[in-house]
Amino acid sequence: MGQVWQIATAHEADLCEGLDDTEYEHLATLLNRTAEQQQLTPGVHPGYRRMPPAE
């Protein structure tokens, strides 16, 4: 899991490279608001909802 976290962090850094700190915080605020409106569970990828149950 540590390696996955490192890759995800590096990917996020690449995506947000052009944002300053204020812009990054604004983006995070907007994404959190969207997630709340969509009733997404914090910390859980929405794709997990569509996964078949474990047998």
C-alpha positions as CSV (number, residue, x, y, z in Angstrom):
1,M,0.0,0.0,0.0
2,G,2.9,2.3,0.7
3,Q,4.0,2.1,-3.0
4,V,0.4,2.8,-4.2
5,W,0.3,5.9,-1.9
6,Q,3.6,7.1,-3.3
7,I,2.4,6.7,-6.9
8,A,-0.9,8.5,-6.1
9,T,0.9,11.3,-4.4
10,A,3.3,11.8,-7.3
11,H,0.4,11.7,-9.7
12,E,-1.5,14.4,-7.8
13,A,1.6,16.5,-7.7
14,D,2.0,16.3,-11.4
15,L,-1.7,17.1,-12.0
16,C,-1.6,20.2,-9.7
17,E,1.9,21.4,-10.6
18,G,0.5,24.6,-12.3
19,L,-1.5,25.6,-9.2
20,D,-0.3,27.9,-6.5
21,D,-1.2,27.1,-2.8
22,T,-4.4,29.2,-2.9
23,E,-5.6,27.6,-6.2
24,Y,-4.9,24.1,-4.8
25,E,-6.9,24.8,-1.7
26,H,-9.8,26.3,-3.8
27,L,-9.7,23.1,-5.9
28,A,-9.8,20.9,-2.8
29,T,-12.7,22.9,-1.4
30,L,-14.7,22.6,-4.6
31,L,-14.0,18.9,-4.9
32,N,-15.0,18.3,-1.3
33,R,-18.3,20.2,-1.9
34,T,-19.0,18.1,-5.0
35,A,-18.3,14.9,-3.1
36,E,-20.6,15.9,-0.3
37,Q,-23.4,16.9,-2.7
38,Q,-23.0,13.4,-4.4
39,Q,-23.1,11.8,-0.9
40,L,-19.8,10.1,-1.5
41,T,-18.2,8.4,1.5
42,P,-15.1,10.2,2.5
43,G,-11.9,8.2,1.8
44,V,-13.7,5.6,-0.4
45,H,-13.4,5.6,-4.1
46,P,-16.9,5.8,-5.7
47,G,-16.0,2.9,-8.0
48,Y,-16.2,0.5,-5.0
49,R,-20.0,1.0,-4.9
50,R,-20.2,-0.9,-8.3
51,M,-17.9,-3.8,-7.3
52,P,-19.6,-7.2,-7.0
53,P,-19.8,-8.5,-3.5
54,A,-17.0,-10.7,-2.3
55,E,-17.9,-14.4,-2.2
